[in-house]
Amino acid sequence: MAAYLSIEALTVSYGGVRVLDQVSLGVERGEMTALLGSSGCGKTTLLRSIAGFVIPDSGTIRVGGQDITQLPPEARGTAMMFQSYALWPHMTVADNIAYGLRMRNWKKEAIAARVDEMLKLLQLEGFGPRPVTQLSGGQRQRVALGRALAVSPHLLLLDEPMSNLDYKVRLELRHELRALQQRIGITAVYVTHDREEALTLADRIAVIDAGRIVQTGTPQEIFHRPSSAFVAGFMGADNALDLMRTSDGMLVAASAASDGARIRAHFRSDAARLASTPPSGSADLVLQGTVAQSVYVGQGYRYRVRTDGAEIWVHAPERVAEGSAACVVVPRDALLLFDSKVVQPHH
């Protein structure tokens, strides 16, 4: 059974440069999928292709089985919410929400009823007559969402809609948007470069790197079972070093002189701990080094430890002086291991 939104082998070029390269993705009805990646990876181009603002070189986009690849934006049944919200500053809240309905020649009474419904849904009752210029950032974002939802789109497309908001408002709206999306059951595609946002909002995440989808999965799969060193690093396991396996199966840091098969290891700084002396008889990875930098982060400290193989970041509750000798202890099951042949991490 094909997915509700089905993208097959989509390729897009700008001026001879390939921005999307044979991208395929399926989004189920009622699901929110996050397109996650760093700036310039192609995620917004993919969203704009679904919306109809970008026509691909090749490939197909289907919604509910209908091929929409060549249709103009207004014929696609999609609604886009932009980073800037793109609200009309000279209009009231109600007029902004009603904009798409007027474009579709809805009758006055039907528009008024739909606007009331949206104001109630977005907890903006009583805000209808107010100019949008008098609203806070979070309220403007709700109005933009109301305008997008008012036309009952098949697909809601969101292009980093929270990046202009301060952190506290962003957290609140993130949970509101997720609850709202689940309540009305709309299919949504959400572009973000913020992994925390993707993890909390999405049913599934597609990680994009250099115009290709490198892994798709649930937030739990992407976080705990990254398929490559790139995804591991992007999802916060940004400590990386080369290891060797000893004859008795232990993992040790690879030095410049060691030969043999190297394993690339990634791990999160909060998975490691600092020790003053190496633990004896432990199966954990033990790295000896010197504390090069200490940063206070509220709940304890974050230390940069210079070891033979790499510079490692580690969290610790206690204060340790810069320049002190220290051991970084990483539990065996916290290591995400990759080599040139195996793409699946093995614990």
PLY file of the C-alpha trace (Angstrom):
ply
format ascii 1.0
element vertex 347
property float x
property float y
property float z
element edge 346
property int vertex1
property int vertex2
end_header
0.00 0.00 0.00
1.57 3.32 -1.09
2.08 6.07 1.47
-0.33 9.04 1.48
2.50 11.36 0.36
4.82 9.42 -1.90
8.00 10.95 -3.33
9.97 8.83 -5.79
13.48 9.50 -7.14
13.10 13.28 -6.99
16.00 15.23 -8.50
16.26 19.04 -8.47
19.07 21.22 -9.85
19.69 24.95 -9.57
21.92 26.35 -12.32
23.50 22.97 -13.05
24.12 22.19 -9.35
22.21 19.15 -8.09
20.41 20.12 -4.88
18.28 16.97 -4.48
19.61 13.67 -5.73
17.15 10.80 -6.32
15.20 11.48 -3.10
12.46 8.99 -2.18
10.21 9.35 0.88
6.82 8.14 2.07
4.64 9.94 4.63
1.57 8.13 6.01
-1.81 9.82 6.39
-2.05 11.71 9.70
1.68 11.49 10.33
4.13 14.33 10.98
7.49 13.78 9.31
10.45 16.06 10.03
13.05 16.80 7.35
16.18 17.30 9.45
19.54 18.56 8.25
22.01 21.41 8.33
21.72 24.59 6.22
22.03 23.97 2.49
21.37 20.21 2.65
18.23 20.43 0.45
15.46 20.08 3.03
13.69 23.36 2.16
14.03 22.59 -1.58
12.28 19.26 -0.93
9.46 21.04 0.94
9.11 23.66 -1.81
8.97 20.87 -4.41
6.03 19.30 -2.54
4.35 22.74 -2.41
4.85 23.33 -6.15
7.22 26.31 -5.89
10.03 24.21 -7.38
9.53 21.93 -10.39
11.90 18.93 -10.29
14.15 17.75 -13.13
12.83 14.21 -12.67
10.90 12.02 -10.25
7.28 12.04 -9.04
5.28 13.40 -6.11
1.92 11.78 -5.33
-0.67 12.68 -2.71
-3.41 10.15 -2.06
-2.41 8.37 -5.26
-2.70 11.51 -7.44
0.39 12.65 -9.33
0.86 16.35 -8.43
4.43 16.75 -9.74
3.53 19.28 -12.46
0.48 20.92 -10.87
0.61 24.62 -9.88
0.76 25.30 -6.11
-2.92 26.31 -5.80
-4.10 23.02 -7.34
-2.17 20.76 -4.95
-4.26 20.91 -1.78
-1.20 21.86 0.25
-0.77 24.78 2.66
2.64 26.21 3.50
3.65 27.94 6.70
6.76 30.05 6.21
9.62 30.95 8.53
8.59 34.62 8.37
4.84 33.76 8.79
4.17 36.06 5.75
1.12 37.66 7.42
-0.49 40.75 5.88
0.45 43.59 8.27
-2.44 45.85 7.20
-5.06 43.17 7.98
-6.71 41.99 11.18
-6.26 38.51 12.62
-9.62 37.40 11.17
-8.81 38.79 7.69
-5.44 37.03 7.65
-7.04 33.70 8.57
-9.78 34.26 5.96
-7.37 35.14 3.15
-7.18 31.70 1.50
-10.95 31.23 1.81
-11.64 34.51 0.00
-9.22 33.40 -2.75
-11.38 30.26 -3.08
-14.57 32.37 -3.33
-16.16 31.12 -0.13
-19.38 32.87 0.93
-19.17 35.51 3.67
-21.11 33.53 6.31
-19.07 30.37 5.65
-15.83 32.36 5.99
-16.96 33.91 9.31
-17.90 30.49 10.70
-14.57 28.96 9.62
-12.57 31.86 11.08
-14.40 31.46 14.42
-13.60 27.74 14.35
-9.89 28.49 13.77
-9.74 31.13 16.53
-11.23 28.61 18.97
-8.88 25.84 17.83
-5.83 28.09 18.28
-6.96 29.62 21.59
-7.21 33.07 20.00
-10.90 33.74 20.77
-11.57 37.48 20.88
-8.47 38.26 18.77
-10.32 38.39 15.41
-10.62 42.20 15.09
-7.09 42.89 16.35
-4.36 44.06 13.91
-1.66 41.37 13.55
0.99 44.05 14.23
-0.19 44.12 17.87
0.45 40.41 18.45
3.42 38.65 20.06
5.62 36.32 18.00
3.87 33.24 19.35
0.42 34.68 18.58
1.47 35.60 15.04
2.66 32.07 14.56
-0.78 30.76 15.56
-2.48 33.14 13.11
-0.20 31.88 10.31
-1.09 28.31 11.30
-4.81 29.21 11.35
-4.56 30.67 7.84
-2.85 27.49 6.62
-5.39 25.15 8.30
-8.51 27.17 7.36
-8.46 25.88 3.77
-8.49 22.22 5.00
-5.31 21.23 3.13
-4.42 17.61 2.38
-0.89 18.43 3.50
0.47 21.00 5.93
4.02 22.08 5.03
6.07 23.92 7.67
9.38 25.63 6.88
11.25 26.20 10.17
8.25 28.14 11.54
9.69 28.50 15.06
13.21 29.66 14.31
12.37 33.35 14.94
10.87 32.75 18.39
12.67 32.84 21.71
13.45 29.52 23.39
10.67 29.49 25.99
7.93 30.36 23.47
9.36 27.80 21.05
9.10 25.03 23.66
5.47 25.88 24.45
4.43 26.14 20.82
6.24 22.94 19.90
4.02 20.94 22.26
0.91 22.90 21.22
1.58 22.28 17.54
2.16 18.57 18.15
-1.07 18.22 20.17
-3.02 20.16 17.53
-1.63 18.13 14.64
-2.57 14.89 16.40
-6.02 16.18 17.36
-7.02 17.19 13.83
-5.09 14.30 12.26
-3.52 16.35 9.47
-0.57 15.01 7.47
2.39 17.35 7.95
5.97 17.75 6.73
8.16 19.91 8.97
11.58 21.31 8.00
14.06 21.96 10.82
17.80 22.01 11.54
17.08 21.56 15.27
17.34 17.91 16.33
15.48 18.51 19.61
12.57 20.00 17.66
12.53 17.03 15.27
12.66 14.52 18.15
9.76 16.10 20.07
7.49 16.94 17.12
7.76 14.15 14.61
6.40 10.63 14.21
9.26 9.99 11.81
12.44 11.81 10.88
14.22 11.89 7.52
17.84 13.02 7.94
19.14 14.81 4.84
22.78 15.35 3.93
24.01 16.93 0.68
20.74 16.39 -1.21
20.15 12.79 -0.15
18.09 11.17 2.59
20.66 9.25 4.63
18.30 7.70 7.20
14.55 7.58 7.88
13.04 6.24 11.09
11.21 7.00 14.31
12.86 9.55 16.63
13.96 6.64 18.87
15.56 4.76 15.96
17.41 7.81 14.64
18.65 8.79 18.11
19.68 5.37 19.42
20.49 3.51 16.18
22.04 5.97 13.72
22.97 4.23 10.48
26.17 6.19 9.88
28.82 8.24 11.62
27.27 11.36 10.03
23.82 10.69 11.56
25.39 9.80 14.92
27.25 13.11 15.00
24.23 15.08 13.85
22.04 13.52 16.56
24.39 14.65 19.31
26.88 11.79 19.60
29.56 14.25 18.59
32.53 12.69 20.37
34.37 10.71 17.71
37.59 8.72 17.77
39.27 5.71 16.19
39.45 2.50 18.21
41.23 -0.83 17.81
40.12 -4.23 19.07
42.76 -6.03 21.16
43.35 -9.77 20.97
41.12 -10.31 24.01
38.25 -8.32 22.44
38.75 -5.10 24.41
38.38 -1.74 22.66
41.25 0.72 23.04
42.06 4.08 21.47
44.01 3.66 18.23
47.35 5.44 18.28
49.12 6.76 15.18
51.53 3.82 15.31
48.93 1.04 15.57
48.09 -0.90 12.46
45.10 -3.15 11.79
41.38 -2.52 11.29
40.16 0.66 12.89
36.65 1.19 14.18
35.09 4.65 14.22
33.34 5.24 17.56
30.83 7.98 18.41
29.35 8.67 21.84
27.46 11.39 23.68
29.22 13.56 26.24
26.57 12.80 28.87
27.13 9.04 28.44
30.77 9.29 29.60
32.11 10.06 33.09
35.30 11.49 34.51
37.48 9.46 36.88
40.73 10.43 38.60
42.20 6.92 38.18
41.44 4.17 35.62
38.90 1.61 36.93
40.43 -1.87 37.12
39.09 -4.90 35.26
36.41 -2.88 33.47
35.05 -3.71 30.00
34.35 0.01 29.49
36.46 2.15 27.20
39.02 4.10 29.28
40.79 7.13 27.79
43.55 8.91 29.70
44.16 12.59 29.14
44.25 16.13 30.51
41.38 18.55 31.21
41.91 21.31 28.62
38.76 23.35 29.20
35.89 23.51 31.67
32.47 25.09 30.95
29.78 25.52 33.61
26.40 24.44 32.15
24.03 24.83 35.10
23.69 21.15 35.95
27.36 20.48 36.46
30.23 21.04 34.06
31.20 20.16 30.52
34.89 19.33 30.12
37.09 19.11 27.06
39.63 16.39 27.72
42.67 16.09 25.47
43.56 12.41 24.97
46.04 10.71 22.62
43.43 9.86 20.03
41.09 12.89 20.14
39.62 15.73 22.13
36.61 14.45 24.06
33.73 16.36 25.68
32.35 14.87 28.89
29.81 15.95 31.52
30.57 15.79 35.23
28.79 17.19 38.32
32.01 18.09 40.16
34.51 20.90 39.56
37.85 19.74 38.10
40.71 22.18 37.55
41.95 22.77 34.01
45.31 21.06 33.51
44.39 18.10 35.77
45.07 14.55 34.60
41.79 12.69 34.10
40.33 9.45 32.77
37.25 9.43 30.57
35.24 6.23 31.10
32.70 5.34 28.41
30.34 2.38 29.02
30.64 -0.24 26.29
26.92 0.01 25.40
27.14 3.81 24.94
29.53 3.41 21.99
28.09 3.65 18.48
30.58 1.80 16.29
31.07 2.16 12.54
33.61 0.98 10.05
34.08 1.48 6.33
32.19 -1.70 5.43
29.44 -1.86 8.06
26.85 0.91 8.07
24.73 -0.45 10.92
26.11 0.39 14.37
26.84 -2.67 16.50
26.81 -2.59 20.28
0 1
1 2
2 3
3 4
4 5
5 6
6 7
7 8
8 9
9 10
10 11
11 12
12 13
13 14
14 15
15 16
16 17
17 18
18 19
19 20
20 21
21 22
22 23
23 24
24 25
25 26
26 27
27 28
28 29
29 30
30 31
31 32
32 33
33 34
34 35
35 36
36 37
37 38
38 39
39 40
40 41
41 42
42 43
43 44
44 45
45 46
46 47
47 48
48 49
49 50
50 51
51 52
52 53
53 54
54 55
55 56
56 57
57 58
58 59
59 60
60 61
61 62
62 63
63 64
64 65
65 66
66 67
67 68
68 69
69 70
70 71
71 72
72 73
73 74
74 75
75 76
76 77
77 78
78 79
79 80
80 81
81 82
82 83
83 84
84 85
85 86
86 87
87 88
88 89
89 90
90 91
91 92
92 93
93 94
94 95
95 96
96 97
97 98
98 99
99 100
100 101
101 102
102 103
103 104
104 105
105 106
106 107
107 108
108 109
109 110
110 111
111 112
112 113
113 114
114 115
115 116
116 117
117 118
118 119
119 120
120 121
121 122
122 123
123 124
124 125
125 126
126 127
127 128
128 129
129 130
130 131
131 132
132 133
133 134
134 135
135 136
136 137
137 138
138 139
139 140
140 141
141 142
142 143
143 144
144 145
145 146
146 147
147 148
148 149
149 150
150 151
151 152
152 153
153 154
154 155
155 156
156 157
157 158
158 159
159 160
160 161
161 162
162 163
163 164
164 165
165 166
166 167
167 168
168 169
169 170
170 171
171 172
172 173
173 174
174 175
175 176
176 177
177 178
178 179
179 180
180 181
181 182
182 183
183 184
184 185
185 186
186 187
187 188
188 189
189 190
190 191
191 192
192 193
193 194
194 195
195 196
196 197
197 198
198 199
199 200
200 201
201 202
202 203
203 204
204 205
205 206
206 207
207 208
208 209
209 210
210 211
211 212
212 213
213 214
214 215
215 216
216 217
217 218
218 219
219 220
220 221
221 222
222 223
223 224
224 225
225 226
226 227
227 228
228 229
229 230
230 231
231 232
232 233
233 234
234 235
235 236
236 237
237 238
238 239
239 240
240 241
241 242
242 243
243 244
244 245
245 246
246 247
247 248
248 249
249 250
250 251
251 252
252 253
253 254
254 255
255 256
256 257
257 258
258 259
259 260
260 261
261 262
262 263
263 264
264 265
265 266
266 267
267 268
268 269
269 270
270 271
271 272
272 273
273 274
274 275
275 276
276 277
277 278
278 279
279 280
280 281
281 282
282 283
283 284
284 285
285 286
286 287
287 288
288 289
289 290
290 291
291 292
292 293
293 294
294 295
295 296
296 297
297 298
298 299
299 300
300 301
301 302
302 303
303 304
304 305
305 306
306 307
307 308
308 309
309 310
310 311
311 312
312 313
313 314
314 315
315 316
316 317
317 318
318 319
319 320
320 321
321 322
322 323
323 324
324 325
325 326
326 327
327 328
328 329
329 330
330 331
331 332
332 333
333 334
334 335
335 336
336 337
337 338
338 339
339 340
340 341
341 342
342 343
343 344
344 345
345 346
